[in-house]
């Protein structure tokens, strides 16, 4: 858990707003799920495997066990199933909020994770998967302004089908080792299993289209073959839509959440050392809430994404608004606020300059006997993309 000071809070809000605007342009409507739910409701969607990652507490009034949400996808599934059933499918929903998890990953210091994301419910197969991959790329490029990133795709059915006949405890061990790409542990866990050599070889496959082709050869005539074929078709369709430069493939990828049924993907960029986002297909999840529909989703970690954006280019702290040299009843304050410009009053000119610099205000407006500045002039200077020190009305609106 942590505080955000004004500059960081403003930066995160700008990033979130920009990404949500891209989602909105693609028809995704915003919903706001609650911060916590009854454990029985949320864990119905998460499954038993996620139980250790949940922060629980007793709700005082009812005595029920409640949980802080560790993931918003089950909440959106519940909303679709219980609140939006009479609306026309497909359901294109976006969300923004914080999830809370008990365990911190190797690179993540915080258990409170700010997210924006989308869920597409009611579109099956490759059509929905491709829409989400294109949306992810658009949100990163046009929303976050990130030019260099990788969308690493796989299919959850590959590992699941390959391990279908393994004892459940062994399957859990193998999945964990495969997720870590821990080949010594993987070899130990696979000892004596007929599919052992294939699983070990799968851990070494990662790259472009060629990695999926190799996986197809490796898993030919196994139960996992259909999932590999499905993954290759999606890779080719996404390449045809212009996503080729951003794509990689990891046929042996294992995602932590148990509800995925098909395509899964993670998004990486330089900087944070971990995924900035990810998602996948979860066709069985809505049925757990009584409304069976195919679905696919995407979530972006705003902290990790912000880190990647800062690593890709120099991001200057945002400065906006005006400090008016005058009293609280100065009419210039209301004139600026009517124009949508933040404005505060400081009576002393020297202190006004220091206050503006300290709190991120862009200009100090001090009228002099020799010259009065109009509100239109101040607005023009603030809105001018080409404004540089010295371009503002001299002696009137001074850059902080």
C-alpha positions in Angstrom: 0.0 0.0 0.0 1.3 3.5 -0.7 0.5 7.1 -1.1 0.6 9.0 -4.4 1.9 12.6 -4.2 0.3 15.2 -6.5 2.7 14.8 -9.4 2.5 11.0 -9.5 -1.2 11.1 -9.0 -1.7 13.5 -11.9 0.6 11.4 -14.1 -1.3 8.2 -13.3 -4.6 9.9 -13.8 -3.5 11.2 -17.2 -2.3 7.8 -18.3 -5.5 6.1 -17.1 -7.7 8.7 -18.8 -5.8 8.4 -22.1 -6.1 4.6 -22.2 -9.8 4.6 -21.2 -10.5 7.1 -24.0 -9.1 4.7 -26.5 -11.2 1.9 -25.0 -14.3 4.2 -25.3 -13.5 4.9 -29.0 -13.8 1.1 -29.6 -17.2 1.0 -28.0 -16.2 -0.2 -24.5 -18.5 1.3 -21.8 -17.2 2.0 -18.2 -18.4 0.1 -15.2 -17.2 0.4 -11.6 -17.3 -2.7 -9.5 -17.1 -2.5 -5.7 -13.7 -2.7 -3.9 -14.7 -5.9 -2.0 -17.3 -8.6 -2.3 -18.6 -11.6 -0.3 -16.0 -14.3 -0.5 -18.6 -16.8 -1.7 -19.4 -14.6 -4.7 -15.9 -13.7 -5.8 -14.3 -17.1 -5.2 -17.0 -18.7 -7.4 -15.3 -17.0 -10.3 -11.7 -17.2 -9.1 -11.6 -20.9 -8.2 -9.9 -22.6 -5.3 -6.4 -22.1 -6.8 -6.5 -18.3 -6.2 -7.6 -18.6 -2.5 -4.1 -18.0 -1.1 -3.9 -14.7 -3.0 -7.0 -13.1 -1.4 -7.2 -10.8 1.6 -10.2 -11.7 3.7 -12.0 -10.0 6.5 -15.2 -10.3 8.5 -17.9 -7.8 7.4 -19.0 -6.4 10.8 -22.8 -6.0 10.1 -23.5 -9.4 8.6 -20.7 -11.5 9.9 -20.0 -12.7 6.4 -16.5 -13.4 5.1 -15.6 -10.7 2.5 -12.6 -10.3 0.3 -10.8 -7.4 -1.3 -10.9 -8.0 -5.0 -7.6 -9.5 -6.3 -9.0 -9.5 -9.9 -11.8 -7.6 -11.5 -12.7 -10.0 -14.3 -15.0 -12.2 -12.0 -16.7 -9.0 -10.9 -17.4 -7.9 -14.5 -18.7 -11.4 -15.2 -21.1 -11.1 -12.3 -22.3 -7.7 -13.6 -22.9 -9.1 -17.0 -24.8 -12.2 -15.7 -26.9 -10.4 -13.1 -27.3 -6.8 -14.1 -27.0 -6.6 -17.9 -28.8 -9.7 -19.1 -31.5 -7.9 -21.0 -29.0 -5.9 -23.1 -27.9 -6.9 -26.6 -24.7 -8.9 -26.9 -21.8 -8.5 -27.2 -21.0 -6.8 -24.0 -18.0 -4.4 -24.3 -17.2 -3.2 -20.8 -14.2 -1.2 -19.5 -13.1 -0.7 -15.9 -10.7 1.2 -13.7 -9.8 0.4 -10.2 -7.4 -1.2 -7.7 -6.9 -4.8 -7.0 -5.3 -6.1 -3.7 -3.2 -9.2 -3.5 -1.6 -10.9 -0.5 1.6 -12.0 -2.3 4.0 -9.6 -4.0 5.8 -10.9 -7.2 9.5 -10.9 -7.5 9.7 -7.4 -9.1 6.6 -5.8 -7.6 6.9 -4.0 -4.3 3.3 -3.2 -3.9 0.2 -5.4 -3.2 -2.2 -2.6 -4.3 -2.2 -2.7 -8.1 -4.0 0.0 -10.1 -5.6 -1.3 -13.3 -7.6 -0.3 -16.3 -9.0 -3.1 -18.5 -11.8 -4.3 -20.7 -13.9 -7.4 -21.0 -15.6 -8.6 -24.3 -18.4 -11.0 -23.5 -20.4 -12.7 -26.2 -17.9 -13.0 -29.0 -16.3 -16.5 -29.3 -13.1 -17.8 -30.7 -10.6 -16.0 -32.9 -12.8 -13.0 -33.6 -12.9 -11.9 -30.0 -9.3 -12.7 -29.4 -8.2 -10.7 -32.4 -10.4 -7.7 -31.3 -8.7 -7.7 -27.9 -5.1 -7.9 -29.3 -5.8 -5.1 -31.7 -7.4 -3.0 -28.9 -4.4 -3.6 -26.7 -2.0 -2.4 -29.3 -4.1 0.7 -30.0 -4.4 1.6 -26.3 -0.6 1.3 -25.9 0.3 3.2 -29.0 -2.4 5.9 -29.2 -3.3 6.1 -25.5 -0.1 5.5 -23.6 2.1 6.8 -26.4 4.3 3.6 -26.2 5.9 2.6 -29.5 8.0 -0.4 -28.4 6.3 -3.3 -26.7 5.7 -7.0 -27.2 2.5 -9.0 -27.0 3.5 -12.5 -26.1 0.6 -14.9 -27.0 -0.1 -18.6 -26.1 -3.0 -20.9 -25.5 -3.9 -22.3 -22.1 -5.2 -25.4 -23.7 -1.7 -26.5 -24.7 -0.3 -27.2 -21.2 -3.7 -28.2 -19.8 -4.4 -30.8 -22.4 -0.8 -32.1 -22.3 -1.1 -32.6 -18.5 -4.7 -33.9 -18.5 -3.7 -37.5 -17.7 -1.0 -36.6 -15.1 -1.8 -37.0 -11.4 -3.2 -33.7 -10.2 -0.4 -33.0 -7.7 2.2 -33.7 -10.4 0.4 -31.4 -12.8 0.5 -28.6 -10.3 4.3 -29.1 -9.8 4.9 -29.3 -13.5 2.8 -26.1 -14.3 4.7 -24.2 -11.6 8.1 -25.2 -12.9 7.0 -24.5 -16.5 5.8 -21.1 -15.5 9.2 -20.3 -14.0 11.0 -22.0 -17.0 12.9 -23.9 -14.3 14.2 -26.8 -16.3 15.9 -28.8 -13.5 12.7 -28.8 -11.4 10.7 -29.5 -14.5 12.8 -32.6 -15.3 12.4 -33.8 -11.7 8.6 -33.3 -11.8 8.3 -35.0 -15.2 10.3 -38.1 -14.3 8.5 -41.2 -15.2 5.7 -39.5 -17.1 5.2 -40.4 -20.8 4.7 -36.8 -21.7 7.8 -35.7 -19.8 10.2 -35.2 -22.8 7.6 -33.1 -24.6 6.9 -30.9 -21.6 10.6 -30.3 -21.1 11.1 -29.5 -24.8 8.1 -27.1 -24.6 9.8 -25.0 -22.0 12.6 -24.2 -24.5 10.2 -22.9 -27.2 9.8 -19.2 -27.5 10.1 -16.7 -30.3 8.0 -15.9 -33.4 5.8 -18.0 -35.6 8.5 -20.6 -35.8 8.1 -21.5 -32.1 4.5 -22.4 -32.7 5.3 -24.5 -35.8 7.9 -26.3 -33.7 5.4 -26.9 -31.0 3.0 -28.3 -33.6 5.6 -30.8 -34.6 6.4 -31.7 -31.0 2.8 -32.2 -30.0 1.5 -33.8 -33.1 -1.1 -36.5 -32.4 -1.4 -35.5 -28.8 -4.5 -33.9 -27.1 -2.7 -30.5 -27.2 -2.4 -30.5 -31.0 -5.7 -28.6 -31.6 -4.7 -25.8 -29.2 -1.4 -25.4 -31.0 -3.3 -25.2 -34.4 -5.6 -22.6 -32.9 -2.6 -20.5 -31.6 -0.9 -20.6 -35.0 -4.1 -19.4 -36.8 -4.5 -16.5 -34.3 -0.8 -15.5 -34.8 -1.3 -15.4 -38.6 -4.5 -13.4 -38.3 -3.0 -10.9 -36.0 0.0 -10.5 -38.3 -2.3 -9.9 -41.2 -3.9 -7.1 -39.1 -0.6 -5.3 -38.8 0.4 -6.6 -35.3 3.4 -8.7 -36.6 6.1 -6.3 -35.3 4.6 -6.6 -31.8 4.0 -10.3 -31.6 6.0 -13.2 -30.0 4.8 -16.6 -29.0 5.4 -18.9 -26.0 3.6 -22.2 -26.5 4.6 -23.3 -23.0 3.2 -20.3 -21.2 1.2 -20.9 -18.0 -1.0 -18.2 -16.5 -1.8 -18.0 -12.8 -5.6 -17.6 -13.0 -7.5 -20.8 -13.4 -10.4 -19.6 -15.4 -8.6 -19.2 -18.8 -9.8 -21.6 -21.4 -8.0 -20.6 -24.7 -5.9 -17.7 -25.8 -3.7 -16.1 -23.2 -1.3 -13.2 -23.6 1.2 -11.0 -21.7 2.4 -7.6 -22.7 6.0 -6.5 -22.1 8.0 -3.3 -22.5 11.4 -2.0 -21.4 11.6 -0.7 -17.9 9.5 -2.5 -15.3 11.0 -6.0 -15.7 7.5 -7.6 -15.6 4.4 -7.6 -17.7 2.6 -4.3 -18.1 -0.6 -6.1 -18.9 -2.2 -9.3 -20.1 -5.3 -11.3 -20.5 -7.0 -14.1 -22.3 -10.1 -16.1 -23.0 -12.3 -17.4 -20.2 -15.4 -19.1 -21.9 -16.5 -20.9 -18.7 -16.4 -18.1 -16.2 -19.8 -16.5 -16.9 -21.5 -19.9 -16.6 -20.4 -19.9 -12.9 -22.7 -16.9 -12.4 -25.6 -18.5 -14.4 -25.1 -16.8 -17.8 -22.9 -18.9 -20.0 -21.2 -16.8 -22.7 -17.8 -16.8 -24.3 -15.6 -14.0 -23.1 -12.1 -12.6 -23.4 -10.4 -9.8 -21.4 -7.4 -7.5 -21.0 -6.0 -5.7 -18.0 -3.2 -3.1 -17.9 -1.1 -2.4 -14.7 -0.9 1.4 -14.5 2.2 1.4 -12.4 4.1 -0.9 -14.7 2.8 0.8 -17.8 3.8 4.3 -16.4 7.2 2.9 -15.7 7.5 1.7 -19.3 6.4 5.1 -20.7 9.0 6.9 -18.6 11.7 4.5 -19.7 10.7 5.1 -23.4 11.0 8.9 -23.3 11.6 11.8 -21.0 8.3 12.7 -19.3 8.3 16.1 -17.7 6.1 16.8 -14.7 2.8 18.4 -15.9 2.5 22.0 -15.0 -0.9 23.8 -15.4 -3.0 26.5 -13.9 -2.3 30.1 -12.8 -1.4 31.8 -9.5 -3.0 35.2 -9.5 -1.2 37.9 -7.5 -4.2 39.3 -5.6 -6.8 38.5 -3.0 -9.4 35.7 -2.8 -12.0 38.1 -4.3 -10.0 38.9 -7.4 -12.4 38.6 -10.4 -9.6 37.1 -12.5 -10.0 33.8 -10.5 -13.6 33.3 -11.6 -12.7 34.3 -15.2 -10.0 31.6 -15.3 -12.2 28.9 -13.7 -15.0 29.6 -16.1 -12.5 28.7 -18.8 -11.6 25.5 -17.1 -8.2 26.7 -15.8 -7.2 26.0 -12.2 -6.5 29.3 -10.4 -5.5 30.3 -6.8 -4.7 33.7 -5.3 -1.5 34.7 -3.4 -1.2 38.3 -2.3 2.6 38.7 -2.2 4.3 38.6 -5.7 7.5 36.9 -4.4 5.6 34.2 -2.5 3.3 33.7 -5.5 6.3 32.8 -7.6 7.6 30.3 -5.0 4.1 28.8 -4.5 3.6 28.3 -8.2 7.0 26.5 -8.5 6.4 24.4 -5.5 2.9 23.2 -6.5 3.2 22.8 -10.3 1.4 25.9 -11.5 2.4 27.0 -15.0 2.2 30.8 -14.6 2.0 33.7 -12.2 -0.4 36.5 -13.3 0.7 39.8 -11.9 -0.8 42.9 -13.4 1.3 46.1 -13.3 0.5 49.8 -13.5 2.1 49.9 -17.0 0.2 47.0 -18.4 -2.9 45.0 -17.7 -3.2 41.5 -19.2 -6.5 40.1 -20.4 -7.8 36.7 -19.6 -7.7 35.9 -23.3 -4.0 36.5 -23.4 -3.4 34.2 -20.4 -5.5 31.5 -22.0 -3.7 31.8 -25.3 -0.3 31.5 -23.6 -1.4 28.5 -21.5 -2.9 26.7 -24.5 -0.1 27.5 -27.0 1.9 24.3 -27.7 4.7 26.5 -29.0 5.0 28.7 -25.9 8.5 29.0 -24.6 10.0 31.1 -21.8 9.7 34.7 -22.8 6.7 34.3 -25.1 4.2 35.2 -22.4 3.0 38.8 -21.9 6.1 40.4 -20.4 5.7 41.7 -16.9 2.2 40.3 -16.6 2.0 36.5 -16.8 5.3 35.0 -15.7 6.2 31.4 -16.2 6.7 29.7 -12.8 
